Amino acid sequence: MKIPFSPPYIDQDILDEVMDALKSGWITTGPKTKQFERDIAEYCGVPKVLCVNSATAGLELMLRWYGVKEGDEVIVPAYTYSATANVVLHCGATPVMVDIQDNFLIDLEKIEAAITPKTKVIIPVDIFGYPCDFDKLMALVQRADIKAKFHPNTEEQKTLGRIMILDDAAHSVGAAYKGKKVGSQADAVVFSFHAVKNLTTAEGGAICLAFDQYFDVENVYRQLNIKSLHGQTKDAMSKTQTGAWRYDIVEAGYKFNMPDVLAAIGLATMKKYESYILPRRKEIFERYTAGFSKYEWAQLPEYYNADKVSCYHVFPLRIKNITEAERDALIDKMAAAEVSVNVHFQPLPLLTLYKNLGYKMSDYPNSWDHYSREISLPVYPNLTEEQVDFVIHTMVNAVESILAAKSV
Ligand SMILES: Cc1ncc(COP(=O)(O)O)c(C=O)c1O
């Protein structure tokens, strides 16, 4: 039984919406993108949302807007995808990596120890769709002694008066924290709609502007719009209105806008996200959990507690007491049975770029431990119960043969 890892969810409604964009005469940023922004804002309960062409672009845009630059530090988890740290490097600043807890989320106590007078932003990651401990993070940056360490360099930094929490919510559209959808709990929250995400636009992202207590978010939205399109004072649609050709360029901005033809995929998917896609992903998580819970060797992921619930993006199974090489051998056995699995993620200090910058894997023992024993299992709406059972059965056989070989 051939089982892919994470094919995109595409149905007739999505095809129809994309076709509508294609036939409309307007395919780049326009009415569908703006509608998608309003839909996300309503779904997440945030005052303003800007769509961009990736989460990477969204994170970088927010760092640039906040004035992060050379000499500044930004705290990130050591266990994440490289985008979280690369955007910091793009700005010339230093990513300060912090180890994770057993639930894969950044370790709050270690964050506190990593804060210095150079810290401008913390980028926690809602890894695998499981939200971070937002209240604790926000309380930490609002504490008087932590605020006293903060040295603002820009008007935005002076206005906020503290470290900004920029949530990397690439995985967590639809997850909930204390009864509310992720989006409003940090200063700004950035989603990804990349092809493998729960809610995709092929490539895309969105920035939720939640810091309306501090900033006029309509004004920040305007500033970010300009920054995301070459510093141009008019967006593409208004510039092409009859006679409205003249524009100005006020800064060397970026090219981060989301086109309508992609927003159309997101618009149509959004309509069934809560009613079909999330419940179906939840069922798969529950079936894996029930299937593996009888095996002593299986370490199951935490995906809800009293405060929060995941959006079931990645199911990270860990096998107790195996080595990295044994984990890799398990993946080979799954591949031989035509089941595609994955590893999320190689901790950043394992990768050449960060190694060359001086980060050492031995400084992040928990990241190493969880990575070395982790296998991500397929989760997507079209995965049938029969296929889920086949994944479980194949994995059980593979693990038991590895464990048997170990005990000989
Ligand atoms: C944790 C995390 N952050 C950021 C990103 C970047 O998302 P995008 O591909 O939309 O730029 C990803 C992508 O997979 C990710 O996994």
The ligand as a Gaussian input file, in Angstrom:
#p B3LYP/6-31G(d) Opt

LIG

0 1
 C        8.667000      26.133000      11.936000
 C        8.644000      26.772000      10.576000
 N        8.800000      28.094000      10.482000
 C        8.780000      28.732000       9.299000
 C        8.604000      28.033000       8.129000
 C        8.623000      28.765000       6.826000
 O        7.417000      28.694000       6.158000
 P        7.331000      29.127000       4.619000
 O        7.756000      27.947000       3.816000
 O        5.886000      29.483000       4.420000
 O        8.227000      30.282000       4.449000
 C        8.424000      26.650000       8.168000
 C        8.232000      25.901000       6.931000
 O        8.048000      24.715000       6.896000
 C        8.463000      26.000000       9.421000
 O        8.317000      24.673000       9.516000

